[in-house]
Amino acid sequence: MRKRKRQHTAKKRKEFSWNKFLVVFILFFSLLIGGFLYVRKYYPAHYQRILNKVFLSKTNIDYENKRIERISYNYRTKTFGIDLSHYQERNDIVWDSLYLERGNIPLKFAIFRATMGNNTRDKNFHYFWEQARKQKLVRGAYHFYRPDEDPVQQATSYLQTITLEKGDFLPILDIEKLPKKKKVKQYLQDIQVWLDIVEKKYGRKPIIYTYISFYNDYLHDKFKNYPLWIANYNNVLTPTHVHNWKMWQFTENGITPGSKVKIDLNIYNGSEEQMQELLIQK
């Protein structure tokens, strides 16, 4: 009788240990999925980069290089360019050697981050801006929108930092994050405030830059009439079959003789002449 009791107790302990392990595993898995979904919702840019790096780690960098070559070849009649921010240093760029496909595809435009949030200015913006002018590249300046900060101050900071001229890209608003202190409805209204202030200054609708998932989930319905610069690093030959995109940031791992580091590469979906539709005209 005592032996049977000990066996029963051992069995219960074994079942308890297994149940405890199962609970811990489910909790861990739930936290992992929850964290993944949180990053996807609030930080789509980081989500896209994480996916990109995970995928590359499973294969190798040759895959990404071949993908870039394939896209470059398919869009070889279109117009290519780069975008830079403080993540690239001044000596990282060799301005007279910006091209792809062994020199067959020159890079015709360069877009730079000018401002962030209420009053932060990119440390390399004015240097990059002047270098692009010297190389006669079409130039663009974008503002990185911080969702919990004031849209009026953000627009004012952008307009005080850069005066766009004839031949420059229209103003560009980079939208990547959801707010943590505001409702989505208020957030979208604030974005509209920024866009309206800047449009009043230049008389044209600004360009919106964002990630494909973020655009689909939050921006399309309200801002579909704005020129779209879309980021999509997936293994696709077009960033979207649904939306009317103007530019495509197709990789953050671009390599060119004109850069000592990996950079963002972009396509304007048209010729250099057609790109006039996105430029300041007066």
ZAMARGU-4260 file (C-alpha; in steps of 0.2 Angstrom, whole numbers, plus 5000, padded with zeros to 4 digits):
<rodrens>
0) 5000/5000/5000 | 5014/5012/5005 | 5024/5008/4989 | 5008/5011/4978 | 5006/5028/4987
5) 5024/5032/4983 | 5022/5028/4965 | 5006/5039/4964 | 5016/5053/4972 | 5030/5052/4959
10) 5017/5051/4945 | 5009/5067/4952 | 5026/5076/4953 | 5030/5071/4935 | 5013/5077/4929
15) 5016/5093/4939 | 5033/5096/4931 | 5027/5093/4914 | 5012/5105/4917 | 5024/5118/4923
20) 5035/5117/4908 | 5020/5118/4897 | 5014/5134/4905 | 5031/5142/4904 | 5032/5137/4886
25) 5015/5144/4882 | 5019/5160/4891 | 5036/5162/4883 | 5028/5159/4866 | 5014/5171/4869
30) 5026/5184/4874 | 5037/5181/4859 | 5022/5183/4847 | 5015/5198/4857 | 5032/5206/4856
35) 5033/5203/4837 | 5015/5210/4834 | 5019/5225/4845 | 5035/5229/4835 | 5025/5226/4818
40) 5012/5239/4824 | 5022/5252/4832 | 5039/5251/4824 | 5036/5244/4806 | 5053/5251/4800
45) 5061/5240/4813 | 5050/5226/4809 | 5055/5226/4791 | 5073/5227/4795 | 5072/5213/4808
50) 5063/5202/4794 | 5077/5207/4782 | 5091/5203/4793 | 5083/5186/4799 | 5080/5181/4781
55) 5098/5186/4776 | 5105/5176/4790 | 5096/5160/4785 | 5103/5162/4767 | 5118/5174/4764
60) 5122/5191/4757 | 5123/5184/4740 | 5104/5182/4739 | 5101/5201/4743 | 5115/5206/4730
65) 5106/5195/4717 | 5089/5203/4722 | 5096/5220/4720 | 5103/5215/4703 | 5087/5208/4697
70) 5077/5223/4702 | 5090/5235/4695 | 5089/5226/4678 | 5070/5225/4677 | 5069/5244/4681
75) 5085/5249/4671 | 5074/5261/4660 | 5068/5270/4676 | 5077/5283/4687 | 5088/5277/4702
80) 5094/5287/4718 | 5099/5285/4736 | 5094/5292/4753 | 5105/5296/4767 | 5104/5302/4785
85) 5115/5303/4800 | 5118/5284/4800 | 5130/5288/4786 | 5145/5298/4789 | 5152/5312/4778
90) 5167/5302/4772 | 5156/5287/4768 | 5151/5294/4751 | 5161/5296/4736 | 5150/5308/4727
95) 5158/5306/4709 | 5156/5287/4709 | 5137/5284/4712 | 5131/5271/4700 | 5125/5253/4699
100) 5127/5238/4687 | 5146/5242/4684 | 5142/5260/4679 | 5127/5256/4667 | 5114/5263/4679
105) 5119/5281/4686 | 5111/5287/4702 | 5102/5303/4698 | 5095/5309/4714 | 5099/5309/4733
110) 5087/5312/4747 | 5092/5317/4764 | 5084/5318/4781 | 5083/5336/4786 | 5074/5336/4803
115) 5066/5325/4816 | 5052/5329/4828 | 5049/5346/4835 | 5067/5353/4834 | 5080/5340/4830
120) 5091/5343/4814 | 5101/5330/4806 | 5119/5333/4809 | 5125/5329/4791 | 5110/5337/4781
125) 5118/5353/4776 | 5134/5344/4771 | 5126/5331/4761 | 5114/5344/4753 | 5129/5354/4747
130) 5138/5339/4740 | 5123/5334/4730 | 5122/5351/4723 | 5140/5350/4717 | 5137/5334/4708
135) 5121/5341/4700 | 5110/5327/4708 | 5091/5330/4710 | 5090/5334/4729 | 5076/5330/4742
140) 5074/5334/4760 | 5063/5324/4772 | 5056/5326/4789 | 5055/5311/4801 | 5038/5312/4810
145) 5038/5309/4828 | 5020/5304/4832 | 5019/5310/4850 | 5026/5327/4846 | 5017/5343/4840
150) 5014/5344/4821 | 5014/5363/4820 | 5032/5363/4828 | 5037/5349/4817 | 5032/5358/4801
155) 5039/5374/4807 | 5056/5366/4811 | 5057/5358/4794 | 5052/5374/4785 | 5065/5384/4795
160) 5079/5371/4791 | 5077/5370/4772 | 5071/5381/4758 | 5068/5370/4743 | 5072/5377/4726
165) 5066/5374/4708 | 5072/5357/4703 | 5072/5350/4721 | 5060/5336/4726 | 5043/5342/4734
170) 5044/5341/4753 | 5044/5324/4760 | 5036/5317/4776 | 5043/5301/4783 | 5029/5292/4793
175) 5034/5275/4802 | 5027/5275/4819 | 5011/5275/4829 | 5009/5286/4844 | 5009/5279/4862
180) 5000/5294/4870 | 4987/5298/4856 | 4973/5289/4848 | 4975/5284/4830 | 4962/5296/4824
185) 4971/5311/4833 | 4987/5305/4825 | 4980/5305/4808 | 4973/5322/4811 | 4990/5328/4817
190) 4999/5321/4801 | 4986/5331/4791 | 4991/5347/4800 | 5009/5345/4795 | 5005/5341/4777
195) 4993/5356/4776 | 5006/5368/4783 | 5020/5363/4772 | 5008/5362/4757 | 5003/5380/4760
200) 5021/5385/4759 | 5025/5377/4743 | 5008/5375/4734 | 5010/5357/4731 | 5006/5341/4741
205) 5021/5334/4750 | 5027/5316/4746 | 5023/5303/4759 | 5037/5290/4763 | 5032/5275/4773
210) 5032/5256/4774 | 5020/5245/4764 | 5012/5237/4779 | 5010/5254/4788 | 5003/5262/4773
215) 4990/5248/4771 | 4985/5247/4789 | 4984/5266/4793 | 4988/5279/4780 | 4980/5274/4763
220) 4962/5279/4766 | 4966/5296/4772 | 4981/5300/4762 | 4979/5291/4746 | 4980/5307/4735
225) 4997/5311/4741 | 5012/5305/4730 | 5019/5289/4738 | 5036/5284/4741 | 5035/5266/4747
230) 5048/5255/4757 | 5047/5236/4753 | 5062/5225/4755 | 5053/5209/4751 | 5057/5197/4737
235) 5045/5206/4725 | 5047/5214/4708 | 5035/5228/4712 | 5032/5236/4729 | 5013/5235/4728
240) 5000/5230/4715 | 4987/5240/4723 | 4993/5257/4726 | 4999/5270/4713 | 5017/5272/4719
245) 5029/5285/4713 | 5046/5279/4721 | 5051/5263/4729 | 5065/5261/4742 | 5069/5243/4738
250) 5084/5239/4749 | 5094/5246/4764 | 5109/5235/4759 | 5114/5244/4743 | 5132/5243/4737
255) 5139/5255/4725 | 5157/5261/4722 | 5151/5278/4728 | 5148/5272/4746 | 5159/5264/4759
260) 5144/5257/4768 | 5127/5249/4764 | 5114/5262/4759 | 5096/5264/4754 | 5093/5262/4736
265) 5077/5269/4727 | 5068/5269/4710 | 5058/5283/4703 | 5045/5274/4693 | 5048/5283/4677
270) 5061/5293/4667 | 5071/5307/4673 | 5060/5319/4662 | 5044/5311/4670 | 5052/5314/4687
275) 5048/5332/4685 | 5031/5328/4692 | 5038/5327/4709 | 5050/5342/4708 | 5048/5360/4713
280) 5043/5370/4697 | 5046/5388/4702
</rodrens>
